[in-house]
């Protein structure tokens, strides 16, 4: 009989003893993880890491002596195998700092409730904390293949010129992308590698709370240099636009007199998530059928696999990120394991795979798109 894996070793870093105690109880209640030590600030955490093997650091942002944003790059530079999860407040400032932290190499973040009074506030996200520590901790030994310059040559060329060398392929009318843990950086890399004039609309579901999704859209517009907004209910889907599902809402596609538009719903969470990828993919399959392209990037759990089955059944194409370049190979791994992915590619090749999948001889007034 095989032995169970060793518990995930966790370091808690927070200036509040009450919060450290509450987080410790949440983690120690799980059988496959344990708090090895704690620290009240980043400097004490760095000192502790010299003597204590750790797999996952749960790092608060605002602390005296050394805050989390200062400590993060130091931890990653000295201990590259360690994964760091940031703990931020559910505020605009918390969202901004969380995105900074992920750009610096944090694996993910946990948005703490506004009432930062310890156990009562943290109990509401206990399941999320345990799930993220587990997913990231189990994936800690895998190196991520993220290239800051990937796709730059493609992005410098106009999309229509690129198509001329490719020859006809079945028409794609929409690209739907799902991501979770590690997703913001992965999305930024993919969209920045697509040409700014890429005409096909892109729909994105990233597991993320409100405030954070609006900021994600801003980042993707800046990096991708094409319009990207948080989706609005009833909005017509337009060419050369990217839409991000808002935190707290599923984003689905419906039609009015043949014109696809977006609906935002607060129906029950799926796969513990809202927004979730499955509702988006199911609706894309229903509306676009074989003209659908689904892309599943890094993320924990298996959200997306059921919706991808619908897309596959209707003749659509599915691309997933490979294991080596994923922060967590849960979502893409589930789709790959189902045997329905047309391509499994490293993150640095996802944009070129999208372009290959979408290549057609002309984009003269394609059905289902509206000029801006």
C-alpha distance (Angstrom), angle and dihedral (degrees) to the residues before:
residue distance angle dihedral
X1 . . .
X2 3.80 . .
X3 3.76 118.4 .
X4 3.82 118.3 -116.2
X5 3.81 114.2 -107.7
X6 3.77 118.0 -93.2
X7 3.81 114.3 -92.9
X8 3.79 116.3 -90.6
X9 3.80 107.0 -102.3
X10 3.79 112.6 -132.9
X11 3.81 132.9 -166.1
X12 3.82 114.7 -160.0
X13 3.80 116.0 -153.8
X14 3.82 116.9 -172.6
X15 3.79 133.0 128.6
X16 3.81 91.5 -135.1
X17 3.80 115.6 83.3
X18 3.81 88.4 -160.6
X19 3.81 91.7 56.1
X20 3.80 92.3 45.0
X21 3.79 89.2 52.6
X22 3.80 93.2 48.1
X23 3.79 93.2 47.6
X24 3.78 90.5 46.2
X25 3.79 92.3 55.2
X26 3.80 91.4 49.2
X27 3.80 93.0 51.3
X28 3.79 97.8 39.6
X29 3.81 90.1 51.7
X30 3.82 87.6 67.5
X31 3.77 115.3 83.2
X32 3.79 96.4 -141.5
X33 3.81 101.2 51.3
X34 3.78 137.9 46.4
X35 3.78 139.5 -175.4
X36 3.78 107.0 -112.9
X37 3.79 96.9 -178.1
X38 3.80 142.6 -21.0
X39 3.80 136.5 -139.1
X40 3.82 134.4 -162.8
X41 3.83 95.0 -143.5
X42 3.78 143.6 6.0
X43 3.80 95.9 -91.6
X44 3.80 93.4 55.3
X45 3.81 88.3 46.2
X46 3.80 91.7 55.3
X47 3.80 90.2 49.2
X48 3.82 90.7 49.8
X49 3.80 92.4 51.0
X50 3.80 90.3 60.2
X51 3.79 89.6 68.2
X52 3.82 106.5 23.6
X53 3.83 127.8 64.3
X54 3.82 108.8 -131.3
X55 3.80 133.3 -178.7
X56 3.82 102.0 -173.1
X57 3.80 131.0 23.4
X58 3.80 117.4 -158.9
X59 3.79 99.8 -156.5
X60 3.79 127.1 -167.6
X61 3.80 116.6 -145.8
X62 3.80 106.1 -145.0
X63 3.83 111.8 54.9
X64 3.81 136.8 134.1
X65 3.83 124.1 -108.0
X66 3.82 92.8 19.3
X67 3.79 122.6 9.5
X68 3.78 125.9 -147.9
X69 3.79 97.1 -102.9
X70 3.81 89.9 55.1
X71 3.79 93.9 44.6
X72 3.81 96.1 46.1
X73 3.84 100.3 74.3
X74 3.80 90.7 41.2
X75 3.81 91.4 54.0
X76 3.79 93.1 46.9
X77 3.81 93.2 46.3
X78 3.79 94.2 50.4
X79 3.82 97.6 35.8
X80 3.83 108.1 27.5
X81 3.82 94.1 171.1
X82 3.81 92.2 60.9
X83 3.81 118.4 96.1
X84 3.81 118.0 -143.8
X85 3.80 126.0 -152.4
X86 3.80 114.2 -167.2
X87 3.80 121.3 -141.3
X88 3.79 109.8 -148.1
X89 3.77 135.9 169.5
X90 3.80 119.0 -100.7
X91 3.80 91.9 -112.0
X92 3.80 138.4 104.1
X93 3.79 90.1 -99.0
X94 3.79 90.7 47.2
X95 3.80 90.2 52.7
X96 3.81 92.3 49.3
X97 3.80 92.8 50.4
X98 3.81 92.0 44.8
X99 3.80 90.6 56.7
X100 3.79 90.0 48.3
X101 3.80 89.0 51.2
X102 3.80 93.4 50.1
X103 3.80 90.1 49.4
X104 3.81 87.0 54.1
X105 3.80 91.8 53.1
X106 3.81 108.9 -85.0
X107 3.80 110.1 151.2
X108 3.81 94.6 -140.3
X109 3.77 144.0 -36.1
X110 3.78 139.7 -120.8
X111 3.79 117.0 -142.5
X112 3.78 107.3 -142.1
X113 3.81 117.4 -148.0
X114 3.78 116.6 -98.8
X115 3.80 91.9 -109.4
X116 3.78 98.7 75.2
X117 3.77 96.0 -174.0
X118 3.77 99.5 125.8
X119 3.78 129.3 -112.4
X120 3.80 98.8 16.4
X121 3.81 93.2 52.6
X122 3.80 95.5 42.5
X123 3.81 96.2 45.3
X124 3.82 89.5 73.9
X125 3.80 91.0 62.7
X126 3.81 98.3 35.4
X127 3.80 92.7 114.1
X128 3.81 92.1 50.0
X129 3.80 91.3 50.0
X130 3.81 92.9 50.6
X131 3.81 93.4 45.2
X132 3.81 93.8 50.1
X133 3.81 94.7 45.6
X134 3.82 89.6 48.7
X135 3.80 96.4 47.1
X136 3.79 95.4 43.6
X137 3.79 94.5 39.8
X138 3.80 93.6 52.9
X139 3.79 91.1 48.7
X140 3.79 94.9 46.6
X141 3.81 96.9 106.9
X142 3.78 95.3 60.0
X143 3.78 119.3 92.9
X144 3.79 117.7 -133.2
X145 3.79 117.8 -128.2
X146 3.80 99.9 -147.5
X147 3.80 116.0 154.9
X148 3.79 117.3 -166.2
X149 3.80 91.4 -154.5
X150 3.80 100.5 43.8
X151 3.77 114.7 132.3
X152 3.78 95.8 11.6
X153 3.81 93.5 125.5
X154 3.80 92.2 50.6
X155 3.79 92.5 45.7
X156 3.81 91.3 55.4
X157 3.81 92.1 58.4
X158 3.81 125.1 77.1
X159 3.79 112.9 -107.2
X160 3.81 95.4 -129.0
X161 3.81 91.5 52.5
X162 3.79 90.8 51.0
X163 3.79 91.0 53.0
X164 3.77 94.2 56.5
X165 3.81 91.5 71.1
X166 3.78 94.9 48.9
X167 3.77 111.4 62.7
X168 3.79 128.1 -139.8
X169 3.79 123.1 -40.6
X170 3.81 129.0 170.7
X171 3.80 108.8 -69.1
X172 3.81 117.9 -98.8
X173 3.81 114.5 -157.4
X174 3.82 100.2 178.0
X175 3.79 138.8 22.1
X176 3.83 114.6 -151.1
X177 3.81 117.1 -168.5
X178 3.81 128.5 -168.7
X179 3.81 127.1 -168.9
X180 3.78 141.9 157.0
X181 3.82 129.5 164.8
X182 3.79 108.3 31.7
X183 3.79 89.8 7.6
X184 3.82 103.1 124.1
X185 3.80 93.4 60.6
X186 3.80 91.9 40.9
X187 3.80 92.2 50.1
X188 3.79 91.5 48.3
X189 3.80 90.9 51.9
X190 3.80 93.7 48.5
X191 3.81 97.0 45.3
X192 3.79 94.1 44.0
X193 3.81 88.5 54.6
X194 3.81 92.9 54.8
X195 3.81 117.4 86.3
X196 3.80 113.9 -98.8
X197 3.81 89.3 -122.5
X198 3.81 94.6 53.4
X199 3.81 97.7 140.0
X200 3.79 104.2 -160.4
X201 3.83 115.0 98.8
X202 3.80 115.9 -113.7
X203 3.81 123.7 -149.6
X204 3.81 117.9 -162.5
X205 3.78 130.7 -165.1
X206 3.80 111.4 -174.1
X207 3.80 118.8 172.8
X208 3.79 99.6 -116.3
X209 3.82 138.7 123.4
X210 3.79 127.7 -109.0
X211 3.82 115.4 -74.3
X212 3.79 88.5 30.1
X213 3.83 94.0 65.0
X214 3.81 91.8 52.3
X215 3.78 89.4 52.7
X216 3.81 90.7 46.4
X217 3.80 89.5 55.9
X218 3.81 90.6 51.0
X219 3.79 91.1 50.5
X220 3.81 93.2 48.1
X221 3.80 91.8 49.4
X222 3.80 90.3 51.1
X223 3.81 94.5 46.4
X224 3.81 97.3 38.1
X225 3.82 96.2 40.9
X226 3.80 91.9 -141.4
X227 3.82 129.3 100.2
X228 3.80 111.5 -75.2
X229 3.79 124.3 170.0
X230 3.75 141.7 162.4
X231 3.81 104.5 -94.3
X232 3.82 120.4 -102.8
X233 3.79 124.0 -150.0
X234 3.81 111.6 -98.2
X235 3.80 94.0 13.5
X236 3.80 115.8 152.0
X237 3.80 112.7 -122.4
X238 3.80 108.2 -116.3
X239 3.77 135.0 -166.0
X240 3.82 118.3 -98.7
X241 3.83 91.6 19.3
X242 3.80 132.1 118.3
X243 3.81 121.1 -152.8
X244 3.82 125.5 -161.5
X245 3.81 120.0 -157.7
X246 3.83 108.4 -118.4
X247 3.78 118.5 -119.0
X248 3.80 110.5 -93.5
X249 3.83 95.3 24.5
X250 3.78 135.2 86.9
X251 3.81 111.1 -133.5
X252 3.80 115.6 -143.0
X253 3.80 136.7 167.4
X254 3.80 124.8 -120.0
X255 3.81 132.7 165.8
X256 3.79 136.0 -126.7
X257 3.81 114.4 -165.6
X258 3.79 88.8 -20.7
X259 3.80 95.2 -49.9
X260 3.84 114.6 120.8
X261 3.79 116.1 -132.6
X262 3.81 136.9 168.6
X263 3.79 127.1 -101.0
X264 3.79 123.3 -167.5
X265 3.79 116.0 -153.0
X266 3.77 136.0 -179.4
X267 3.78 95.4 -152.6
X268 3.79 116.4 145.0
X269 3.83 117.8 -55.2
X270 3.78 114.7 -97.4
X271 3.79 121.2 -146.5
X272 3.84 85.4 2.5
X273 3.81 89.0 -62.9
X274 3.78 140.3 110.3
X275 2.94 111.8 -154.8
X276 3.79 93.3 38.3
X277 3.77 130.0 178.8
X278 3.80 97.9 -134.2
X279 3.84 96.2 67.8
X280 3.80 90.5 48.3
X281 3.80 93.7 48.5
X282 3.81 93.2 45.2
X283 3.79 91.9 53.1
X284 3.81 92.3 44.7
X285 3.80 89.3 52.8
X286 3.80 90.7 49.6
X287 3.80 95.7 48.9
X288 3.80 104.4 31.6
X289 3.83 102.5 25.7
X290 3.80 112.5 175.2
X291 3.82 90.2 4.6
X292 3.83 90.1 69.8
X293 3.79 125.5 107.9
X294 3.82 115.1 -167.9
X295 3.80 121.6 -166.6
X296 3.80 121.3 -168.6
X297 3.80 116.5 -164.7
X298 3.79 133.7 -176.2
X299 3.78 116.4 -44.3
X300 3.78 145.0 126.9
X301 3.78 124.6 -101.9
X302 3.79 126.2 19.7
X303 3.80 102.9 -79.5
X304 3.80 108.5 147.4
X305 3.77 101.5 31.2
X306 3.82 94.7 98.2
X307 3.78 93.3 48.0
X308 3.79 90.1 45.9
X309 3.80 88.7 55.1
X310 3.81 87.6 58.6
X311 3.81 91.7 49.6
X312 3.80 90.9 47.9
X313 3.81 91.8 48.0
X314 3.82 90.2 54.6
X315 3.78 93.8 49.4
X316 3.80 99.7 -98.8
X317 3.79 123.5 142.1
X318 3.82 126.1 -113.5
X319 3.80 128.2 -158.0
X320 3.81 123.2 -173.5
X321 3.78 134.2 -171.1
X322 3.79 114.7 -112.0
X323 3.79 125.2 -113.0
X324 3.80 98.2 -111.4
X325 3.81 94.5 58.3
X326 3.82 96.6 39.6
X327 3.78 122.1 97.3
X328 3.82 85.8 -147.6
X329 3.80 121.4 7.7
X330 3.78 96.5 -153.5
X331 3.81 106.2 108.5
X332 3.80 97.7 32.4
X333 3.80 90.7 39.7
X334 3.79 91.4 54.8
X335 3.81 91.4 53.6
X336 3.81 92.2 44.7
X337 3.80 90.0 48.9
X338 3.80 90.5 52.4
X339 3.79 89.1 61.6
X340 3.81 94.9 -126.6
X341 3.81 101.6 109.7
X342 3.80 116.0 108.8
X343 3.83 90.6 -163.2
X344 3.80 136.2 19.8
X345 3.79 108.3 -166.1
X346 3.80 140.3 167.1
X347 3.78 114.5 -103.3
X348 3.80 91.3 -105.6
X349 3.83 89.6 60.6
X350 3.83 99.6 43.9
X351 3.81 94.8 91.7
X352 3.80 93.5 50.2
X353 3.80 89.3 46.5
X354 3.81 89.5 53.4
X355 3.79 90.1 50.2
X356 3.80 91.9 49.2
X357 3.80 91.0 48.5
X358 3.81 92.5 48.7
X359 3.80 97.9 43.1
X360 3.80 113.4 129.0
X361 3.77 133.2 157.2
X362 3.79 95.1 -112.4
X363 3.78 142.6 10.6
X364 3.77 96.4 -160.5
X365 3.85 104.1 150.8
X366 3.85 96.4 -36.6
X367 3.81 114.5 -156.4
X368 3.77 115.0 -96.3
X369 3.80 95.8 25.1
X370 3.77 128.5 103.1
X371 3.77 124.5 -159.5
X372 3.78 114.7 -118.8
